Amino acid sequence: MDALTKVKLMAVPDTEWIKEATFRQENRYWLDVSGEIALAVLRNLRKTGKTQKDLAELMGCSPQYVSKILKGSENLTLETICKMEQVLQIKLIETPYSHLREVKPSSRPEQ
């Protein structure tokens, strides 16, 4: 058996990229929405001069979690989206009855 045949037999096929590509295809819609939310939050932080650390403190979560959110590939819960809307006082998602509620500052006491 020659060296090239040995290498081919020992080589492990890299299928991780296939799994990642399949995941992106199957979850494209919510990944796009997550990315749009991340961009809106980043724009708001820049506009208001807040940092990711400030957002984490306002939301009561870790800076690492905020970083994950702002990468735009986190499967966000409604609770997290609503928290961001409240602490940043912006609208991130629309529902059929969104016009009936207004975004209010968080009721969390100031620290």
C-alpha positions in Angstrom: 0.0 0.0 0.0 1.5 3.4 -1.0 1.6 6.4 1.3 -1.2 8.3 -0.4 -3.6 5.4 0.1 -2.6 5.1 3.8 -3.3 8.8 4.3 -6.7 8.6 2.6 -7.7 5.6 4.8 -6.6 7.4 8.0 -8.2 10.7 7.1 -11.3 11.6 9.0 -13.9 13.3 6.9 -14.9 16.8 8.2 -18.6 16.8 8.3 -19.0 19.6 10.9 -19.4 22.3 8.2 -22.3 20.2 6.8 -24.0 20.2 10.2 -23.5 24.0 10.6 -24.8 24.7 7.1 -27.8 22.5 7.6 -28.6 24.3 10.9 -28.3 27.7 9.2 -30.7 26.6 6.4 -33.2 25.0 8.7 -33.2 28.0 11.1 -32.7 30.8 8.6 -35.8 32.8 9.5 -35.3 33.2 13.2 -31.5 33.6 12.7 -32.3 36.6 10.4 -34.7 38.1 13.0 -32.1 37.6 15.7 -29.6 39.4 13.6 -32.0 42.3 13.0 -32.6 42.6 16.7 -28.9 42.5 17.5 -28.3 45.4 14.9 -31.2 47.5 16.4 -29.7 47.0 19.9 -26.2 47.8 18.8 -27.4 51.0 17.1 -29.3 52.0 20.2 -26.3 51.4 22.4 -24.1 53.5 20.1 -26.7 56.3 19.9 -27.2 56.5 23.7 -23.5 56.0 24.6 -24.2 52.8 26.5 -21.9 49.8 26.6 -22.6 46.1 26.5 -21.7 46.0 30.2 -24.3 48.8 30.9 -26.9 46.7 29.0 -26.0 43.6 31.0 -26.4 45.5 34.3 -29.8 47.0 33.2 -31.0 43.5 32.2 -29.7 41.7 35.2 -27.6 39.3 33.2 -24.0 38.6 32.4 -21.9 40.6 29.9 -21.2 37.3 28.2 -24.9 36.7 27.6 -25.2 40.2 26.1 -22.3 39.5 23.9 -24.0 36.3 22.6 -27.2 38.3 21.9 -25.3 40.9 20.0 -23.6 38.3 17.7 -27.1 37.9 16.2 -27.4 34.1 16.4 -29.0 33.7 19.8 -32.5 32.1 19.9 -34.0 34.9 22.0 -37.0 34.3 24.3 -39.8 36.8 24.5 -38.8 37.6 28.0 -35.3 38.6 26.9 -36.7 40.7 23.9 -39.1 42.4 26.2 -36.4 43.2 28.8 -34.3 44.8 26.1 -37.3 46.8 24.9 -37.9 48.0 28.4 -34.4 48.9 29.5 -33.5 50.5 26.1 -37.0 52.0 25.6 -37.2 50.9 22.0 -39.5 48.6 20.0 -37.8 45.4 18.8 -40.7 43.3 17.6 -44.3 44.0 16.5 -47.4 42.0 17.4 -50.9 42.5 16.2 -51.6 44.4 19.4 -48.3 46.2 19.9 -50.0 49.5 19.5 -52.0 48.9 22.7 -48.9 48.7 24.9 -46.1 51.2 25.2 -42.5 50.5 26.0 -42.0 51.5 29.6 -38.8 51.7 31.5 -38.0 48.6 33.6 -39.6 48.5 37.0 -36.3 47.2 38.4 -35.0 49.5 41.1 -31.9 51.5 40.3 -28.7 50.1 41.7 
